[in-house]
């Protein structure tokens, strides 16, 4: 990491800090430690307290997964019996994915985690063994992260689609991205409402606000990785898993640097606008199967019928590779400028995984999410 004072986007100078040896004691929200109060791990302290903390986090995620899926399954089966026509409406899939998750699962998760204290945003990072203040975050950095996010979103999509294509051949079953089917069957305004308005607000509240606010006391790296993993797992399929994980890392980093939901919701909405609404518009106007055949006659026919949509399609095709290249280059050039807050508690390297993951709540949450993903891979019909 690099926080060089000559950074044109920085308005702070480097300084060193002295690590405190205070012991960690769980506090109520009203007794939170002031920002930048470092607390080290004490060998005389009960390590089980930290495992119980993360187990409670896992329990909250487990409650979210179980509540959302149980309600969705129950509602689907009930409507199949009482009103089967409703289940064939274009809006049914949207309601089934939004209401159980945000209307039921989110409040239950909040109730489960509300007793855990929230930590202030970390503003001190470690550079070459010294504690220095993190530089101020600017809109320019938001734009850079947006470019990186688009690049890794496309890379993740290529990995997910390629893996599912391989599995389709091995299994002999034509796997389809369920989200694409829902989007293609919906009006453009509904896709905009659900993917650009509701989803960014709900997902950022769940996977950034609720999780990171409570786990960043262990350092930004721990909270970002944990948030990204479960953000990807909760998408529930391999089509979306890889790009969701990459976006989760970037969105998690953005939230730890700013502490403001508006930065995250704005970037998330922009990504979904391009990936959902814009793509749906092109699909509705163009015969993509004919274009993918690379037939000159098909391309000319599409140009004649929909010149604007074709220009946008060709522009997108070029920008995909431009974003991928830009994301890789920017990552290499700016990697040393990544600033991760050190947190109030430093977990020993040899005990981080055991503390964060090897506990009842986390194990059950991960197993539940993985099981749901496996179920979604089972051939239907």
ZIFENMO-V93279 format. One record per pair of residues at least 12 apart in sequence whose ideal C-beta (glycine too) atoms are under 10 Angstrom apart, sorted by the first residue. I is the first residue (numbers start at 0). J is the second residue. Records with the same first field share a line. If there is no record, write none. Layout:
# ZIFENMO-V93279
I = J + J
This chain:
# ZIFENMO-V93279
0 = 124 + 125 + 126 + 127 + 131 + 133 + 334 + 335 + 336 + 337 + 338 + 339
1 = 126 + 127 + 134 + 333 + 334 + 335 + 336 + 337 + 338
2 = 124 + 125 + 126 + 129 + 131 + 132 + 133 + 134 + 335 + 336 + 337 + 338
3 = 126 + 134 + 335 + 336
4 = 131 + 134
6 = 134 + 135 + 336
7 = 137 + 139
8 = 134 + 135 + 136 + 137 + 138 + 139 + 140 + 143 + 336
9 = 132 + 133 + 134 + 135 + 137 + 336
10 = 134 + 135 + 137
11 = 122 + 131 + 132 + 133 + 134 + 135
12 = 131 + 132 + 134
13 = 126 + 127 + 129 + 130 + 131 + 132 + 134
14 = 123 + 129 + 130 + 131 + 132
15 = 126 + 128 + 129 + 130 + 131
16 = 35 + 37 + 123 + 125 + 129 + 130 + 131 + 132 + 341
17 = 37 + 130
18 = 37 + 38 + 39 + 125 + 130 + 341 + 345
19 = 36 + 37 + 38 + 39 + 343
20 = 37 + 38 + 39 + 40 + 41
21 = 36 + 37 + 38 + 39 + 41 + 343
22 = 38 + 39 + 40 + 41 + 43 + 44 + 344
23 = 38 + 39 + 40 + 41 + 44 + 45 + 48 + 49 + 52 + 216 + 217 + 343 + 344 + 345
24 = 38 + 44 + 48
25 = 48 + 49 + 51 + 52 + 114 + 115 + 116
26 = 116 + 118 + 216
27 = 114 + 116
28 = 113 + 114 + 115 + 116 + 117
29 = 116
30 = 116
31 = 116 + 117 + 118 + 119 + 216 + 343
32 = 116 + 118 + 119 + 216 + 343
33 = 119 + 343
34 = 118 + 119 + 120 + 121 + 122 + 123 + 340 + 343
35 = 119 + 120 + 121 + 122 + 123 + 130 + 132 + 133 + 340 + 341 + 343
36 = 118 + 119 + 123 + 216 + 343
37 = 121 + 123 + 125 + 130 + 341 + 342 + 343 + 344 + 345
38 = 216 + 342 + 343 + 344 + 345
39 = 343 + 344 + 345 + 347
40 = 217 + 344 + 345 + 346 + 347 + 350 + 354
42 = 347
44 = 344
46 = 346 + 347 + 350 + 353 + 354
47 = 354 + 358
48 = 354
49 = 217 + 344 + 346 + 350 + 351 + 353 + 354 + 355 + 358
50 = 350 + 353 + 354 + 355 + 356 + 357 + 358 + 359 + 360 + 361
51 = 354 + 358 + 359 + 360
52 = 115 + 116 + 213 + 214 + 216 + 217 + 344 + 354 + 355 + 358 + 360
53 = 115 + 213 + 214 + 217 + 221 + 225 + 354 + 355 + 356 + 357 + 358 + 359 + 360 + 361
54 = 354 + 355 + 357 + 358 + 359 + 360 + 361 + 362 + 363 + 364
55 = 111 + 112 + 114 + 115 + 213 + 358 + 359 + 360 + 361
56 = 108 + 111 + 112 + 115 + 209 + 210 + 213 + 214 + 222 + 225 + 229 + 355 + 358 + 360 + 361 + 364
57 = 111 + 225 + 229 + 355 + 356 + 358 + 359 + 360 + 361 + 362 + 363 + 364 + 365 + 367
58 = 108 + 111 + 112 + 358 + 359 + 360 + 361 + 363 + 364
59 = 104 + 107 + 108 + 109 + 110 + 111 + 112 + 113 + 115 + 205 + 209 + 210 + 213 + 360 + 364
60 = 104 + 108 + 111 + 112 + 205 + 206 + 209 + 210 + 225 + 229 + 232 + 233 + 360 + 361 + 363 + 364 + 365 + 367 + 368
61 = 108 + 111 + 359 + 360 + 361 + 362 + 363 + 364 + 365 + 366 + 367 + 368
62 = 103 + 104 + 106 + 107 + 108 + 109 + 110 + 111 + 112 + 360 + 364
63 = 99 + 100 + 103 + 104 + 105 + 106 + 107 + 108 + 109 + 111 + 112 + 205 + 206 + 209 + 229 + 233 + 364 + 367 + 368
64 = 100 + 104 + 108 + 229 + 232 + 233 + 235 + 363 + 364 + 365 + 367 + 368 + 370 + 371
65 = 104 + 107 + 363 + 364 + 367 + 371
66 = 99 + 100 + 102 + 103 + 104 + 105 + 106 + 107 + 108
67 = 95 + 96 + 97 + 98 + 99 + 100 + 101 + 102 + 103 + 104 + 105 + 107 + 108 + 233 + 371
68 = 99 + 100 + 104 + 235 + 367 + 368 + 371 + 374
69 = 99 + 103 + 104
70 = 95 + 98 + 99 + 100 + 102 + 103 + 104
71 = 94 + 95 + 96 + 98 + 99 + 100 + 103 + 104
72 = 95 + 99
73 = 99
74 = 86 + 91 + 94 + 95 + 98 + 99
75 = 91 + 92 + 95
78 = 91 + 95
88 = 184
89 = 181 + 183 + 184 + 185 + 186 + 189
90 = 181 + 184 + 185 + 186 + 189 + 193
91 = 181
92 = 177 + 178 + 180 + 181 + 182 + 184 + 185 + 193
93 = 181 + 182 + 184 + 185 + 189 + 190 + 192 + 193 + 194 + 197
94 = 193
95 = 181
96 = 177 + 178 + 181 + 193 + 197 + 198 + 235
97 = 192 + 193 + 197 + 198 + 201
100 = 197 + 198 + 201 + 202 + 205 + 233
101 = 197 + 198 + 200 + 201 + 202 + 204 + 205
102 = 201
104 = 201 + 205 + 233
105 = 201 + 202 + 204 + 205 + 209
108 = 204 + 205 + 209 + 210
109 = 204 + 205 + 208 + 209
111 = 209 + 360
112 = 209 + 210 + 212 + 213
113 = 209 + 213
115 = 209 + 212 + 213 + 214 + 216
116 = 212 + 213 + 216
117 = 208 + 209 + 211 + 212 + 213 + 214 + 215 + 216
118 = 211 + 212 + 213 + 214 + 215 + 216 + 217 + 222 + 340 + 342 + 343 + 344
119 = 212 + 215 + 216 + 258 + 340 + 343
120 = 133 + 211 + 212 + 215 + 219 + 254 + 255 + 256 + 257 + 258 + 259 + 340
121 = 133 + 215 + 216 + 217 + 218 + 219 + 222 + 255 + 256 + 258 + 338 + 339 + 340 + 341 + 342 + 343
122 = 134 + 256 + 258 + 338 + 340 + 341
123 = 338 + 340 + 341 + 342 + 343
124 = 218 + 219 + 337 + 338 + 339 + 340 + 341 + 342
125 = 218 + 338 + 339 + 340 + 341 + 345
126 = 335 + 338
130 = 341
131 = 338 + 341
132 = 338
133 = 219 + 255 + 256 + 338 + 339 + 340 + 341
134 = 256 + 336 + 338
135 = 256
136 = 253 + 256 + 257 + 258 + 259 + 262 + 338
138 = 262
140 = 253 + 256 + 257 + 262 + 333 + 336
141 = 253 + 256 + 257 + 262 + 263 + 265 + 266
142 = 266
143 = 325 + 326 + 329 + 332 + 333 + 336
144 = 249 + 250 + 252 + 253 + 256 + 262 + 266 + 329 + 333
145 = 249 + 253 + 265 + 266 + 269 + 270 + 322
146 = 321 + 322 + 325 + 326 + 328 + 329
147 = 245 + 246 + 248 + 249 + 252 + 322 + 325 + 326 + 327 + 328 + 329 + 330 + 333
148 = 242 + 245 + 246 + 248 + 249 + 250 + 253 + 266 + 267 + 269 + 270 + 322 + 326
149 = 246 + 249 + 266 + 269 + 270 + 273 + 274 + 318 + 319 + 321 + 322 + 323 + 325 + 326
150 = 245 + 249 + 319 + 320 + 321 + 322 + 323 + 324 + 325 + 326 + 327 + 328 + 329 + 330
151 = 241 + 242 + 244 + 245 + 246 + 248 + 249 + 322 + 323 + 326 + 327 + 330
152 = 241 + 242 + 243 + 245 + 246 + 249 + 270 + 273 + 274 + 319 + 322 + 323 + 326
153 = 242 + 245 + 274 + 318 + 319 + 320 + 321 + 322 + 323 + 326
154 = 241 + 242 + 245 + 319 + 322 + 323 + 326 + 327
155 = 231 + 238 + 239 + 240 + 241 + 242 + 243 + 244 + 245 + 246
156 = 176 + 238 + 239 + 241 + 242 + 243 + 245 + 274 + 319
157 = 241 + 242 + 319 + 323
158 = 237 + 238 + 240 + 241 + 242 + 244 + 245
159 = 176 + 234 + 236 + 237 + 238 + 239 + 240 + 241 + 242 + 243 + 244
160 = 174 + 176 + 237 + 238 + 241 + 242
161 = 241
162 = 174 + 237 + 238 + 240 + 241
163 = 175 + 176 + 236 + 237 + 238 + 376
166 = 237 + 376
170 = 376 + 377 + 378
171 = 378
172 = 376 + 377 + 378 + 379 + 380
173 = 378
174 = 236 + 237 + 238 + 375 + 376 + 378 + 379
175 = 238 + 379
176 = 236 + 237 + 238 + 239
177 = 235 + 236 + 238 + 239 + 375
178 = 194 + 234 + 235 + 236 + 238 + 239 + 274 + 275
179 = 238 + 275 + 278 + 279 + 282
181 = 193 + 194
182 = 194 + 274 + 275 + 276 + 278 + 279 + 282
183 = 278 + 279 + 282 + 283
184 = 279
185 = 275 + 279
186 = 279 + 283
187 = 275 + 276 + 279 + 280 + 283
188 = 276
189 = 279
190 = 271 + 272 + 275 + 276 + 277 + 278 + 279 + 280
191 = 268 + 271 + 272 + 275 + 276 + 279
192 = 276
193 = 271 + 275 + 276
194 = 267 + 268 + 270 + 271 + 272 + 274 + 275 + 276 + 279
195 = 267 + 268 + 269 + 270 + 271 + 272 + 273 + 274 + 275 + 276
196 = 264 + 268 + 271
197 = 271
198 = 264 + 267 + 268 + 271 + 275
199 = 250 + 260 + 263 + 264 + 265 + 266 + 267 + 268 + 269 + 270 + 271 + 272
200 = 260 + 263 + 264 + 267 + 268
201 = 264 + 267
202 = 230 + 233 + 234 + 243 + 246 + 247 + 250 + 263 + 264 + 267 + 271
203 = 230 + 250 + 253 + 254 + 260 + 261 + 262 + 263 + 264 + 265 + 266 + 267 + 268
204 = 260 + 263 + 264
205 = 226 + 229 + 230 + 233
206 = 225 + 226 + 227 + 228 + 229 + 230 + 231 + 233 + 243 + 247 + 250 + 251 + 254 + 263
207 = 222 + 223 + 226 + 230 + 247 + 250 + 251 + 253 + 254 + 255 + 260 + 263 + 264 + 267
208 = 226 + 254 + 258 + 260 + 263
209 = 226
210 = 222 + 223 + 225 + 226 + 227 + 229 + 230 + 251 + 254
211 = 223 + 225 + 226 + 250 + 251 + 254 + 255 + 258 + 263
212 = 254 + 258
214 = 226 + 342 + 355
215 = 251 + 254 + 255 + 258 + 339 + 340 + 342 + 343
216 = 340 + 342 + 343 + 344
217 = 341 + 342 + 343 + 344 + 345 + 346 + 351 + 354 + 355
218 = 255 + 339 + 340 + 341 + 342 + 343 + 344 + 345 + 346 + 351
219 = 251 + 252 + 254 + 255 + 256 + 337 + 338 + 339 + 340 + 341 + 342
220 = 251 + 252 + 255 + 337 + 339 + 340 + 341 + 342 + 351
221 = 339 + 342 + 344 + 346 + 351 + 354 + 355
222 = 251 + 252 + 254 + 255 + 339 + 340 + 342 + 355
223 = 247 + 248 + 249 + 250 + 251 + 252 + 253 + 254 + 255 + 339 + 340
224 = 244 + 247 + 248 + 251 + 355
225 = 247 + 251 + 355 + 356 + 361
226 = 247 + 248 + 250 + 251 + 252 + 254 + 255
227 = 243 + 244 + 245 + 246 + 247 + 248 + 249 + 250 + 251 + 252
228 = 243 + 244 + 247 + 248 + 356 + 365 + 368
229 = 243 + 244 + 247 + 361 + 364 + 365 + 368
230 = 243 + 244 + 246 + 247 + 248 + 250 + 251
231 = 243 + 244 + 245 + 246 + 247 + 248 + 368 + 372
232 = 244 + 247 + 364 + 365 + 367 + 368 + 369 + 371 + 372
233 = 247 + 368 + 371 + 372
234 = 247 + 368 + 372
235 = 368 + 371 + 372 + 374 + 375
236 = 371 + 372 + 375 + 376
237 = 372 + 375 + 376
238 = 375
240 = 372
242 = 270 + 274
245 = 326
246 = 266 + 267 + 270 + 274
249 = 263 + 266 + 270 + 326
250 = 262 + 263 + 264 + 266 + 267 + 270
251 = 263
252 = 337 + 338 + 339
253 = 265 + 266 + 267
255 = 338 + 339 + 340 + 342
256 = 337 + 338 + 339 + 340
273 = 315 + 318 + 322
277 = 311 + 315
278 = 312 + 315
280 = 308 + 311 + 312
281 = 305 + 308 + 309 + 311 + 312 + 315
282 = 308 + 312
283 = 305 + 308
284 = 301 + 304 + 305 + 307 + 308 + 309 + 311 + 312
285 = 301 + 304 + 305 + 308 + 309 + 311 + 312
286 = 300 + 301 + 304 + 305
287 = 301 + 312
289 = 301
290 = 309 + 312 + 313 + 316
298 = 312 + 313
